[in-house]
Amino acid sequence: MKALLIRKPGPFTTVQDAGRPGLRRYGIPPSGALDQFSYQVANALVGNPLTVAALEILLPGLVVEALTDCVVAITGGDLDPQPAPMWTSFVLHRGEQIAFKKRQTGCRAYLAIRGGISTEKFLGSMSTFTKGRMGRPLQAGDTVSTADSLSRRFVATRYLPVDWRPATPAQQIVRVTRGPQAEAFTARGHDTFLQSVYTISPRSDRQGLRTEGPPIEFVNGPDIISDPTPLGAIQVPGDGKPIILHRDGQVTGGYAKIATVASADLDKFGQMLAGDELRFQIVSREEALALASQARQRLNVVITLLGE
């Protein structure tokens, strides 16, 4: 059933879900929502399974119109959706519009529809991966479909309290573990990496977030024999500026990797835009695992709260 009409597409609005994990050995990255927590909470707010597809909205500009009464929720970065509330489920009546007006905090919002979004699957996922020619950004005149069986049943309003929403500080602290080629960098290089403030470069995208800041010193240069690059790997190319590989990132690479982002902090990059600042903080593998466990527990508590 057609639920939404795209009046204006915005800079880069795509369909994303939980991604396509388990395919890195075939050269295919996981893709999926860059801010998984916000995406999952959007689905929970409208009573969907956490892994169904939603809209990922980069920056203001999107205008959608309801083609039928539907239950929706908007989470993630505050792009000033008018006249819709954030982090709350509500009924969008046929003919009503939502316009994303201005960036307030973050840079990616998620719009979930009761029943989930229904579109073409690529290798088991609806996630758009433009560099892999799996789907494309939405265009003016496109329609967004949902499942008939679920769209009309859920009408109760759900609301996530402010205290449970992700914070968006002016400067993010990103926790990392030691990388597989940490020995490729001098002691001074490691000090630079951990003591400097970096900013996100305008050349960043869903594949990798490039940074600007003090260059990291190598022992013998950046090049290695290409090897696997895990999600969150931090490569350092010849200019010495770290690149954080994210959900559309290549699965192998030939630059030394100084660190890997702790999985609990990956979502932070989903809300970072050119000019935003960050610092890196080293943690042990055991600490990173504990942080991941805490993040899962937090999501479970949120889902329980929203289900009450």
DAWOKA-V268447 format. One record per backbone hydrogen bond with DSSP energy under -0.5 kcal/mol. CO is the residue of the C=O (numbers start at 1). NH is the residue of the N-H. If there is no record, write none. Layout:
BEGIN
CO;NH
CO;NH
END
This chain:
BEGIN
1;146
3;67
3;68
4;144
5;7
5;65
6;141
8;63
12;14
12;58
13;138
14;56
15;128
16;54
17;33
20;23
23;26
23;28
24;27
27;29
30;20
34;36
35;39
36;40
37;41
38;42
39;43
40;44
41;45
42;46
43;46
43;48
44;47
49;52
51;18
53;117
54;16
55;57
55;111
56;14
56;58
57;59
57;109
58;12
60;11
61;10
62;100
63;7
63;8
64;98
65;5
66;95
70;72
70;92
71;114
72;90
73;112
74;87
75;110
77;79
78;104
78;105
79;102
80;101
82;99
87;160
88;74
90;72
90;92
91;93
92;70
93;96
96;66
98;64
99;82
99;101
100;61
102;104
105;78
107;59
108;77
109;57
110;75
110;112
111;55
112;73
113;116
116;147
117;119
118;145
122;125
125;122
129;132
129;134
130;133
133;135
134;129
139;142
142;6
143;145
144;3
144;4
145;118
147;150
147;151
148;152
150;153
150;154
151;71
153;155
158;89
159;161
161;164
162;165
170;277
172;174
172;279
173;175
174;281
175;262
176;283
177;260
179;182
181;184
182;185
184;219
186;190
187;191
188;192
189;193
190;194
191;195
192;196
193;280
196;198
198;278
199;212
200;275
201;204
206;248
207;246
208;205
208;210
209;244
210;201
212;199
217;186
221;220
222;256
227;253
228;230
230;233
232;261
233;235
233;245
234;258
234;259
235;243
237;240
240;216
240;242
241;237
242;211
243;235
243;245
244;209
245;232
246;249
247;31
251;229
253;227
254;224
256;236
256;258
257;181
258;179
259;234
260;177
262;265
263;266
265;268
265;269
266;269
266;270
267;270
267;271
268;271
269;272
273;276
276;200
277;172
278;198
279;174
281;176
284;288
285;289
286;290
287;291
288;292
289;293
290;294
291;295
292;296
293;297
294;298
295;299
296;300
297;301
298;302
299;303
300;304
301;305
302;306
303;307
304;308
305;308
END
